[in-house]
Amino acid sequence: MLDGNRGPLPAIAERASVMADRFEPLFWYITFWTAAGFLLVCALLAFCCVAYRRKPGPISTPRILGSHRLELFWTLTPLLIFLTFYAWGVWVYDYAVHPPADAPEVFVIGKQWMWKAQYPNGQRVIIGGNPQNMTEEDRQNIGALVLPLDRPVKVTFISEDVIHDFGVPAFRQKIDVIPGRYVSTWYQPTKLGEFHVFCDQYCGAWHSLMVGRIKVVPAAEFEAFLEGKGGAQGSANPVDGSLAHKGWQHFQRLQCQSCHMPNAGIGTGKHPRAPSLEGLYGRDVPVKGGTTVTADDQYIRDSIVNPGKHVVEGWERVMPGNYASQVSEDNLNELVAYIKWLRPGTQLGPNDKAPAPYGAPRTTPPPAGSTGGKQ
């Protein structure tokens, strides 16, 4: 099989991540025992076909009483081998589903037929896709998912339309990307270079074009990319503001601050309609019905698109239920990022000015032609 960007695809993809190094020995271990079992059965079958074939002359069938020892051997031996599959598999799976606590998070949205990645500080990357179905802005941003060498990165996925699957053969990892539900995995690359990304779930007529690449760069180059100082993703576009800042803009546009005021709470008298969102993320929230829900990404998303699903104890549901039709998946990710970012005392009010973006001057420059106060 040929790839127009990198030449022939290898029969066995190279290993380029920590997870690949853990998964690969288990894969070949299972392959060895299943192949050995298959060959043993075939050999015994061939032997019995020859040794016990019908022979000329009178035949007397011997009485066979069986052997309990033999039965225990062929029952327990495969069982013990299968238990090693299970134990080793649980160890690999447990490692795969628990990213390090300090791993930075990247959001990836799947849509027919491309991947759209957003980094925490706002850098956006379009991974693959069919150029005929893209806007000019999307075509200018086609690139690679940039990851740092030897550093873990958590990647959270969601689909905008149908079920997709984000597969990276060199990392030995794939994950189903589902509409309306956040799923996540994490990568820790161990080799520099570019690696294939495939959609491993048929998703429509142009499924074959839903391919892309991951580019692994040194840590210093990755930091420069996040600051907008390099075009490691394949585009020279600079960072255009953080996800949280974009979320704040949507927060203001949708008039969320008219109900969710800073420091609002039951009995404070500051606002009677909705609780404050400052410090919400990660908290256990008591909801009506006597249960408690952890305020994670999914809880925040559900509270926006389906506000009646979890109504906070002590408050009434006054939030409209039509926000799902007013915001896209990109907008939802940005709103979630803003609410996650909110800490006590950080929520901007309706009349507050947004903080200056990264790299903006902190002082007003002197008027043109002025010496700036110097003679």
C-alpha positions in Angstrom: 0.0 0.0 0.0 1.3 3.5 -0.9 1.0 6.8 0.9 1.4 9.9 -1.2 3.2 11.8 1.6 5.6 9.2 3.1 5.9 6.4 0.5 5.1 2.7 1.0 3.3 1.8 4.3 5.3 -0.8 6.2 3.8 -4.3 6.7 4.2 -3.8 10.5 4.1 -0.2 11.8 7.1 1.0 13.8 6.7 1.5 17.5 6.7 5.1 18.5 5.0 5.4 21.9 5.2 4.2 25.5 1.9 2.4 24.9 3.2 0.6 21.8 6.1 -0.7 23.8 3.7 -2.2 26.4 1.2 -3.5 23.9 3.5 -5.1 21.4 5.0 -7.9 23.6 1.4 -8.8 24.6 0.3 -9.0 21.0 3.2 -11.3 20.0 2.8 -13.4 23.1 -0.9 -14.0 22.3 0.0 -14.6 18.6 2.6 -17.2 19.6 0.3 -19.3 21.8 -2.7 -19.1 19.4 -0.4 -20.1 16.5 1.2 -22.8 18.5 -2.2 -24.2 19.5 -3.4 -24.1 15.9 -0.4 -25.9 14.6 -0.6 -28.5 17.4 -4.2 -29.2 16.6 -3.4 -29.5 12.9 -0.5 -31.8 13.6 -2.6 -34.1 15.8 -5.4 -34.1 13.2 -3.0 -35.1 10.5 -1.4 -37.8 12.7 -4.8 -39.3 13.6 -5.9 -39.3 10.0 -2.9 -41.4 9.1 -2.5 -43.6 12.2 -6.1 -44.4 12.6 -7.2 -44.6 9.0 -9.4 -47.5 7.9 -7.2 -50.6 7.2 -8.0 -53.8 5.2 -9.1 -56.9 7.0 -11.2 -57.5 10.1 -11.0 -54.8 12.7 -11.8 -55.0 16.4 -12.5 -51.8 18.1 -10.6 -51.6 21.4 -12.4 -50.5 24.6 -11.2 -47.0 25.6 -11.9 -45.9 29.1 -10.2 -42.5 28.9 -7.7 -40.8 31.2 -8.6 -38.3 33.8 -5.0 -37.0 33.9 -5.0 -36.3 30.2 -8.4 -34.5 30.5 -7.1 -32.4 33.3 -4.0 -31.6 31.3 -5.7 -30.4 28.2 -8.3 -28.4 30.2 -6.0 -26.7 32.8 -3.1 -26.0 30.5 -5.1 -23.8 28.1 -6.9 -22.2 31.0 -3.6 -21.2 32.7 -2.3 -19.8 29.3 -5.6 -17.8 28.8 -5.3 -16.4 32.4 -1.9 -15.0 31.5 -3.6 -13.3 28.5 -6.1 -11.8 30.9 -3.7 -10.7 33.6 -1.2 -9.1 31.2 -4.1 -7.5 29.3 -5.6 -5.9 32.4 -2.2 -4.5 33.2 -1.9 -2.9 29.8 -5.5 -1.7 29.7 -5.2 -0.1 33.2 -2.1 1.8 32.0 -3.9 2.9 28.8 -7.0 4.4 30.5 -5.2 6.4 33.3 -3.3 9.4 31.9 -0.8 11.1 34.2 -2.5 13.8 36.3 -0.2 16.5 34.9 -0.7 15.7 31.2 -1.9 18.7 29.2 -5.2 18.2 27.3 -6.0 18.6 23.6 -9.5 18.6 22.2 -10.2 16.8 18.9 -13.5 16.9 17.0 -14.3 14.4 14.3 -16.5 15.3 11.4 -17.1 14.1 7.9 -14.3 13.9 6.8 -11.6 15.6 8.9 -10.2 15.9 12.4 -10.1 19.4 14.1 -7.7 19.7 17.0 -7.7 22.6 19.5 -4.9 23.2 22.0 -5.5 24.7 25.4 -4.1 28.1 24.4 -6.0 28.4 21.2 -3.9 26.9 18.4 -6.1 25.1 16.0 -5.1 22.4 13.6 -7.1 20.7 10.8 -5.9 17.1 10.4 -6.6 15.7 7.0 -9.9 15.9 5.2 -11.4 16.4 1.8 -10.4 19.9 0.5 -13.5 20.0 -1.7 -15.7 20.1 1.4 -13.6 22.7 3.3 -13.9 26.4 3.7 -10.9 28.5 2.6 -10.0 29.0 6.3 -10.0 25.2 6.8 -7.8 24.6 3.8 -5.2 27.1 5.1 -5.0 25.2 8.4 -4.6 21.6 7.1 -1.7 20.2 9.1 -0.6 17.7 11.7 -1.5 17.0 15.3 1.7 18.2 17.0 2.9 16.3 20.1 6.0 16.7 22.3 8.7 14.0 22.5 8.7 11.9 25.7 5.9 13.9 27.3 2.3 12.6 28.0 -0.6 14.4 26.4 -4.2 13.7 27.1 -6.5 13.9 24.0 -10.3 14.3 24.4 -12.5 13.4 21.5 -16.0 14.0 20.4 -17.8 13.6 17.0 -19.9 16.3 15.3 -21.9 13.9 13.2 -21.4 10.1 13.1 -19.2 7.5 14.8 -15.5 7.8 13.8 -12.4 6.1 15.1 -9.0 7.8 15.7 -6.3 5.2 15.0 -2.6 5.7 15.2 -0.8 2.4 14.1 2.6 3.6 15.3 1.2 4.2 18.8 -0.8 0.9 18.8 -3.8 2.9 19.9 -7.3 3.5 18.5 -10.4 5.0 20.1 -14.1 5.3 19.0 -15.2 8.9 18.6 -18.9 9.2 19.4 -21.4 12.0 18.9 -22.6 13.7 22.1 -20.1 12.0 24.3 -16.5 12.8 25.4 -14.0 10.0 25.2 -10.3 10.4 26.0 -7.0 8.6 25.7 -3.4 9.7 26.1 -0.2 9.5 24.1 3.5 9.6 25.1 5.6 9.5 21.9 9.1 8.1 22.1 10.3 8.9 18.5 10.6 12.1 16.5 8.9 12.2 13.1 5.5 12.0 11.4 3.1 9.1 11.9 -0.1 8.1 10.1 -3.6 8.8 11.5 -6.6 6.8 10.1 -10.3 6.8 10.7 -10.8 3.1 11.5 -14.6 3.2 11.5 -16.5 3.6 8.2 -18.1 7.0 8.3 -19.5 7.7 4.9 -18.6 8.1 1.2 -15.3 9.9 1.7 -14.2 7.8 4.6 -10.9 6.9 2.8 -9.9 10.6 2.8 -10.2 10.9 6.6 -6.5 10.4 7.1 -3.9 12.6 8.7 -0.7 12.7 10.5 0.9 13.2 14.0 4.1 15.2 14.1 6.3 14.5 17.1 8.8 17.4 17.9 11.3 18.1 20.7 9.8 19.7 23.8 11.3 23.2 23.0 9.8 23.2 19.5 6.4 22.1 21.0 6.5 25.1 23.4 7.4 27.4 20.6 4.4 26.0 18.6 2.0 26.7 21.5 3.2 30.3 21.7 2.7 30.8 18.0 6.4 31.1 17.2 6.5 28.2 14.8 4.4 26.4 12.2 5.1 22.8 13.4 1.5 21.8 12.5 2.0 22.5 8.8 0.6 26.1 8.9 2.2 29.4 9.7 -1.0 30.7 11.4 -0.2 32.2 14.9 -2.1 31.4 18.1 -5.3 33.3 17.9 -6.4 33.3 21.6 -7.0 30.6 24.2 -10.0 28.3 24.3 -11.0 29.8 27.6 -10.9 33.3 26.1 -13.1 32.2 23.2 -15.4 30.5 25.7 -15.7 33.8 27.6 -16.8 35.5 24.4 -19.5 32.9 23.9 -20.4 33.3 27.5 -21.0 37.0 27.0 -22.7 36.6 23.6 -25.2 34.1 25.0 -25.9 36.4 28.0 -24.9 33.6 30.4 -23.5 36.2 32.9 -27.0 37.7 33.3 -27.8 34.7 35.5 -24.5 33.1 36.4 -23.1 36.2 38.2 -19.7 36.1 40.1 -20.1 34.9 43.7 -23.8 34.2 43.3 -25.1 31.7 45.8 -28.1 30.6 47.7 -29.0 33.1 50.4 -26.4 35.7 49.3 -28.9 38.1 47.9 -26.5 38.8 45.0 -28.5 36.9 42.5 -31.6 34.7 42.8 -31.6 32.8 39.5 -28.5 30.6 39.0 -25.4 29.6 41.0 -21.9 30.9 40.4 -19.7 28.8 38.1 -16.4 29.9 39.8 -14.4 26.9 41.0 -17.1 24.5 39.7 -14.8 22.1 37.8 -14.0 19.0 39.7 -16.4 19.7 42.5 -19.1 17.3 43.7 -22.4 19.0 42.9 -25.6 18.0 44.8 -28.5 17.8 42.4 -32.2 17.3 42.8 -33.2 13.7 43.6 -30.7 13.4 46.4 -27.7 12.4 44.3 -24.3 14.0 43.7 -22.6 14.5 40.4 -18.9 15.4 39.8 -18.6 18.5 37.6 -16.4 17.1 34.9 -16.3 17.9 31.1 -19.4 15.8 30.4 -21.4 17.4 33.2 -20.7 20.9 32.0 -21.5 20.0 28.4 -24.8 18.3 29.4 -25.7 21.3 31.6 -25.4 23.5 28.5 -27.3 21.4 25.9 -29.7 19.7 28.3 -30.1 21.9 31.4 -32.9 19.8 32.8 -30.7 16.7 33.2 -28.9 17.9 36.4 -30.6 20.7 38.3 -28.6 21.9 41.3 -30.2 21.3 44.6 -31.7 24.6 45.9 -32.1 26.1 42.5 -34.9 26.0 39.9 -34.4 25.2 36.2 -34.7 28.6 34.5 -32.1 28.0 31.8 -33.5 27.7 28.2 -33.1 24.4 26.5 -32.3 25.6 23.0 -28.5 26.2 23.3 -27.8 23.0 21.4 -29.1 24.7 18.3 -27.1 27.9 19.0 -23.6 26.5 19.5 -21.4 24.1 17.6 -19.1 21.5 19.0 -16.2 23.9 18.7 -18.2 26.5 20.7 -19.1 23.9 23.4 -15.5 22.9 23.8 -14.6 26.6 24.3 -17.4 27.2 26.8 -16.3 24.0 28.7 -12.7 25.3 28.7 -13.8 28.7 30.1 -15.9 27.2 32.9 -13.1 24.8 33.7 -10.7 27.8 33.9 -13.0 29.8 36.3 -11.6 30.0 39.8 -13.0 32.1 42.7 -12.6 35.7 41.8 -11.8 35.2 38.1 -15.2 35.4 36.5 -15.6 38.5 34.4 -18.8 40.5 34.8 -20.9 41.8 31.9 -19.1 45.2 32.0 -15.5 44.0 32.7 -12.8 44.2 30.0 -11.2 41.0 28.8 -7.5 40.6 29.7 -4.9 41.5 27.1 -4.0 38.6 24.8 -0.6 36.9 24.9 2.2 39.2 23.6 0.1 42.4 23.7 1.9 45.5 24.9 1.2 46.4 28.5 1.5 50.1 28.1 0.0 52.6 25.7 2.6 53.7 23.0 3.3 57.4 22.7 1.6 59.3 19.8 3.3 59.3 16.4 6.1 61.9 16.2 6.4 62.0 20.0 9.7 61.4 21.8 7.9 59.5 24.5 8.8 62.2 27.1 12.5 62.3 26.3 14.2 65.5 25.0 
